[in-house]
Each structure stands twice: as C-alpha cells, then as structure tokens.
C-alpha cells in the first residue's frame, strides 16, 4: 500500500488527537509519530524510495520491468514518543525503549 503523505498526515493527526484526548495509545505505520502518536513500526521510507529509484534507473537503462525481482522491505524502524506515553499515563518497559531505533521526548 502506498500512502500519500498529505492524506496520511491529515488523517494521522486526527487519529493521534483522538487517541490522546481519550488517553488511548496510537500505534501507526509511518513517520508521523512526532505529532502525538505513541509509536510507529514499519519500513524505513527513505530506504524504500532509494530502492524504487534504483529500479527506475534499471528500467531507464534498458532492463525489462519483468526482469527486475520483487523486493520486500529489509529495514524496519520502531519509533517511540515518550511525551505521548507520559501524557496518557503509560509507562513503557525499559526493554521496549532500548529496542527503539528512535525515541522522541
């Protein structure tokens, strides 16, 4: 599934705000956990875009699209927003925080 960043951002902000006001954790796929989401787990977008650019480059240099193998994401990231955790009264285990690729707040 490909999300358009503008759509994902606007829907995600409403989703996070509703979760925050109800003191519910929101876990989303994407880079928008900074807004108010508790955490995000999913593939690294920059890595996906680089791989897509490599495929486009191969096609522009004559490789048939059918000859390019299908690829799966190989880099996943866990981002945790501790400010949101505190706001909803949630204490995350230190083992979970230690596994995060990025911790905000």
NUGUGU-873585 format. One record per atom (N, C-alpha, C): x, y, z; residue number from 1; residue in one letter; chain. Coordinates in pm, whole numbers, plus 50000, padded with zeros to 5 digits. Last residue first. Example, Ala and Ser with C-alpha at 12.3 -4.5 7.8 and 13.67 -1.06 7.14 Angstrom:
! NUGUGU-873585
     px     py     pz   nr  rest  kette
  51285  49775  50708    2     S      A
  51367  49894  50714    2     S      A
  51290  50003  50787    2     S      A
  51319  49431  50780    1     A      A
  51230  49550  50780    1     A      A
  51320  49670  50780    1     A      A
This chain:
! NUGUGU-873585
     px     py     pz   nr  rest  kette
  51115  51274  52281  105     X      A
  51065  51333  52405  105     X      A
  51102  51257  52526  105     X      A
  51153  50977  52099  104     X      A
  51119  51119  52097  104     X      A
  51069  51159  52234  104     X      A
  51383  50749  51985  103     X      A
  51297  50783  52098  103     X      A
  51279  50935  52098  103     X      A
  51445  50505  51741  102     X      A
  51439  50646  51773  102     X      A
  51343  50666  51890  102     X      A
  51451  50233  51755  101     X      A
  51551  50298  51669  101     X      A
  51557  50447  51698  101     X      A
  51405  50050  52058  100     X      A
  51361  50152  51962  100     X      A
  51477  50207  51881  100     X      A
  51496  49888  52256   99     X      A
  51490  49831  52121   99     X      A
  51452  49931  52015   99     X      A
  51466  50039  52486   98     X      A
  51602  50007  52440   98     X      A
  51602  49951  52298   98     X      A
  51190  50037  52519   97     X      A
  51257  50164  52485   97     X      A
  51396  50137  52429   97     X      A
  51160  49773  52598   96     X      A
  51096  49819  52474   96     X      A
  51164  49948  52426   96     X      A
  51300  49770  52837   95     X      A
  51344  49681  52729   95     X      A
  51284  49723  52595   95     X      A
  51159  49940  53001   94     X      A
  51289  49986  52951   94     X      A
  51340  49897  52838   94     X      A
  50810  49961  52928   93     X      A
  50924  49890  52984   93     X      A
  51054  49938  52922   93     X      A
  50631  50267  52965   92     X      A
  50681  50162  52877   92     X      A
  50800  50093  52942   92     X      A
  50352  50380  53116   91     X      A
  50494  50358  53141   91     X      A
  50539  50241  53055   91     X      A
  50108  50619  53049   90     X      A
  50160  50487  53017   90     X      A
  50309  50481  53045   90     X      A
  49958  50856  53050   89     X      A
  49982  50782  53174   89     X      A
  50033  50642  53155   89     X      A
  49943  51011  52832   88     X      A
  49832  50917  52851   88     X      A
  49851  50830  52975   88     X      A
  50179  51158  52859   87     X      A
  50051  51230  52851   87     X      A
  49932  51136  52873   87     X      A
  50381  50964  52845   86     X      A
  50357  51034  52972   86     X      A
  50220  51100  52973   86     X      A
  50350  50898  52574   85     X      A
  50333  50795  52677   85     X      A
  50305  50859  52812   85     X      A
  50416  51142  52456   84     X      A
  50279  51092  52443   84     X      A
  50253  50985  52549   84     X      A
  50686  51146  52523   83     X      A
  50599  51255  52568   83     X      A
  50453  51212  52561   83     X      A
  50792  50926  52391   82     X      A
  50776  50919  52536   82     X      A
  50689  51031  52591   82     X      A
  50734  50769  52112   81     X      A
  50717  50907  52159   81     X      A
  50688  50901  52309   81     X      A
  50940  50558  51920   80     X      A
  50855  50572  52038   80     X      A
  50853  50719  52081   80     X      A
  50978  50362  51636   79     X      A
  50992  50497  51690   79     X      A
  50892  50510  51805   79     X      A
  51141  50114  51468   78     X      A
  51049  50137  51578   78     X      A
  51079  50275  51635   78     X      A
  51178  50015  51129   77     X      A
  51214  50103  51239   77     X      A
  51101  50112  51341   77     X      A
  51332  49791  50897   76     X      A
  51215  49835  50972   76     X      A
  51260  49918  51092   76     X      A
  51448  49695  50597   75     X      A
  51484  49778  50711   75     X      A
  51356  49832  50775   75     X      A
  51356  49565  50381   74     X      A
  51453  49493  50463   74     X      A
  51499  49574  50583   74     X      A
  51063  49504  50189   73     X      A
  51142  49595  50273   73     X      A
  51237  49513  50361   73     X      A
  51113  49292  49904   72     X      A
  51043  49321  50029   72     X      A
  51126  49423  50107   72     X      A
  51089  49297  49549   71     X      A
  51166  49308  49672   71     X      A
  51074  49338  49789   71     X      A
  51091  49116  49249   70     X      A
  51010  49182  49351   70     X      A
  51091  49184  49479   70     X      A
  51348  49165  49001   69     X      A
  51279  49086  49103   69     X      A
  51198  49174  49200   69     X      A
  51310  49250  48670   68     X      A
  51351  49305  48800   68     X      A
  51276  49228  48908   68     X      A
  51200  49164  48437   67     X      A
  51325  49100  48478   67     X      A
  51376  49151  48614   67     X      A
  50984  49323  48388   66     X      A
  50956  49185  48427   66     X      A
  51081  49112  48476   66     X      A
  51109  49560  48296   65     X      A
  51049  49555  48431   65     X      A
  51022  49413  48480   65     X      A
  51420  49516  48138   64     X      A
  51275  49498  48129   64     X      A
  51219  49491  48271   64     X      A
  51668  49761  48126   63     X      A
  51621  49637  48188   63     X      A
  51470  49631  48176   63     X      A
  51742  50014  48024   62     X      A
  51711  49905  47934   62     X      A
  51666  49775  47997   62     X      A
  51774  50227  48189   61     X      A
  51895  50179  48122   61     X      A
  51872  50049  48046   61     X      A
  51528  50258  48302   60     X      A
  51573  50362  48209   60     X      A
  51699  50321  48134   60     X      A
  51534  50036  48472   59     X      A
  51439  50039  48360   59     X      A
  51483  50141  48256   59     X      A
  51730  50117  48656   58     X      A
  51750  49995  48576   58     X      A
  51659  49996  48453   58     X      A
  51600  50344  48763   57     X      A
  51727  50358  48692   57     X      A
  51755  50237  48604   57     X      A
  51387  50221  48893   56     X      A
  51361  50313  48782   56     X      A
  51487  50331  48699   56     X      A
  51534  50086  49091   55     X      A
  51456  50011  48992   55     X      A
  51424  50097  48870   55     X      A
  51641  50299  49236   54     X      A
  51731  50202  49171   54     X      A
  51658  50123  49063   54     X      A
  51405  50411  49332   53     X      A
  51488  50488  49238   53     X      A
  51586  50396  49166   53     X      A
  51328  50209  49507   52     X      A
  51243  50240  49392   52     X      A
  51321  50318  49287   52     X      A
  51535  50229  49694   51     X      A
  51521  50105  49616   51     X      A
  51434  50130  49492   51     X      A
  51479  50486  49793   50     X      A
  51608  50459  49727   50     X      A
  51599  50334  49641   50     X      A
  51228  50441  49908   49     X      A
  51239  50532  49794   49     X      A
  51371  50513  49720   49     X      A
  51298  50265  50117   48     X      A
  51206  50222  50011   48     X      A
  51218  50310  49887   48     X      A
  51463  50431  50271   47     X      A
  51519  50310  50211   47     X      A
  51430  50260  50096   47     X      A
  51275  50620  50352   46     X      A
  51390  50662  50273   46     X      A
  51454  50543  50202   46     X      A
  51097  50464  50510   45     X      A
  51056  50522  50382   45     X      A
  51173  50561  50294   45     X      A
  51142  50164  50664   44     X      A
  51204  50295  50651   44     X      A
  51171  50351  50513   44     X      A
  50847  49990  50770   43     X      A
  50967  50004  50688   43     X      A
  51015  50148  50684   43     X      A
  50745  50021  51118   42     X      A
  50726  49992  50977   42     X      A
  50853  50011  50899   42     X      A
  50585  50156  51385   41     X      A
  50672  50047  51344   41     X      A
  50643  50017  51199   41     X      A
  50547  50404  51630   40     X      A
  50535  50369  51490   40     X      A
  50631  50254  51463   40     X      A
  50364  50531  51914   39     X      A
  50476  50465  51847   39     X      A
  50442  50433  51702   39     X      A
  50185  50739  51984   38     X      A
  50269  50674  52084   38     X      A
  50389  50607  52019   38     X      A
  50143  51056  51819   37     X      A
  50128  50912  51825   37     X      A
  50221  50853  51930   37     X      A
  50175  51318  51777   36     X      A
  50117  51281  51907   36     X      A
  50096  51131  51918   36     X      A
  50385  51385  51588   35     X      A
  50267  51469  51609   35     X      A
  50204  51441  51746   35     X      A
  50575  51186  51557   34     X      A
  50613  51309  51628   34     X      A
  50492  51393  51665   34     X      A
  50480  50993  51392   33     X      A
  50464  50970  51535   33     X      A
  50499  51095  51616   33     X      A
  50496  50984  51117   32     X      A
  50424  51094  51177   32     X      A
  50401  51077  51327   32     X      A
  50593  50795  50942   31     X      A
  50688  50888  51002   31     X      A
  50622  50998  51083   31     X      A
  50436  50469  50983   30     X      A
  50474  50592  50915   30     X      A
  50562  50682  50999   30     X      A
  50177  50321  51134   29     X      A
  50281  50294  51038   29     X      A
  50315  50425  50971   29     X      A
  50102  50366  51481   28     X      A
  50079  50384  51339   28     X      A
  50202  50346  51260   28     X      A
  49923  50354  51764   27     X      A
  50040  50293  51702   27     X      A
  50014  50295  51552   27     X      A
  49818  50523  52041   26     X      A
  49803  50511  51896   26     X      A
  49934  50460  51838   26     X      A
  49655  50465  52352   25     X      A
  49778  50464  52271   25     X      A
  49747  50450  52123   25     X      A
  49427  50696  52494   24     X      A
  49448  50566  52430   24     X      A
  49577  50571  52349   24     X      A
  49304  50923  52602   23     X      A
  49413  50856  52674   23     X      A
  49433  50712  52625   23     X      A
  49142  51070  52447   22     X      A
  49079  50957  52514   22     X      A
  49178  50877  52599   22     X      A
  49325  51250  52344   21     X      A
  49216  51303  52427   21     X      A
  49145  51191  52504   21     X      A
  49489  51070  52198   20     X      A
  49544  51146  52309   20     X      A
  49434  51197  52401   20     X      A
  49313  50978  52000   19     X      A
  49374  50885  52094   19     X      A
  49426  50956  52217   19     X      A
  49260  51217  51867   18     X      A
  49150  51143  51929   18     X      A
  49204  51045  52033   18     X      A
  49517  51278  51775   17     X      A
  49449  51370  51866   17     X      A
  49335  51300  51938   17     X      A
  49567  51061  51601   16     X      A
  49650  51081  51720   16     X      A
  49582  51172  51821   16     X      A
  49365  51108  51406   15     X      A
  49374  50980  51477   15     X      A
  49451  50996  51607   15     X      A
  49441  51357  51313   14     X      A
  49310  51340  51376   14     X      A
  49307  51213  51459   14     X      A
  49692  51290  51208   13     X      A
  49682  51391  51315   13     X      A
  49549  51378  51387   13     X      A
  49621  51104  51008   12     X      A
  49701  51062  51123   12     X      A
  49692  51160  51238   12     X      A
  49492  51260  50821   11     X      A
  49416  51154  50889   11     X      A
  49489  51113  51016   11     X      A
  49712  51424  50749   10     X      A
  49587  51482  50799   10     X      A
  49503  51380  50873   10     X      A
  49911  51234  50673    9     X      A
  49936  51332  50778    9     X      A
  49806  51386  50835    9     X      A
  49795  51093  50465    8     X      A
  49835  51022  50585    8     X      A
  49857  51118  50701    8     X      A
  49764  51302  50279    7     X      A
  49647  51230  50330    7     X      A
  49682  51161  50461    7     X      A
  50033  51369  50239    6     X      A
  49939  51471  50284    6     X      A
  49815  51405  50345    6     X      A
  50157  51121  50150    5     X      A
  50195  51187  50275    5     X      A
  50094  51289  50326    5     X      A
  49971  50850  50048    4     X      A
  50009  50984  50009    4     X      A
  50040  51061  50137    4     X      A
  50090  50523  50076    3     X      A
  50014  50630  50137    3     X      A
  50064  50762  50081    3     X      A
  50057  50220  49918    2     X      A
  50129  50347  49914    2     X      A
  50040  50454  49974    2     X      A
  50083  49883  50000    1     X      A
  50000  50000  50000    1     X      A
  50088  50124  50000    1     X      A
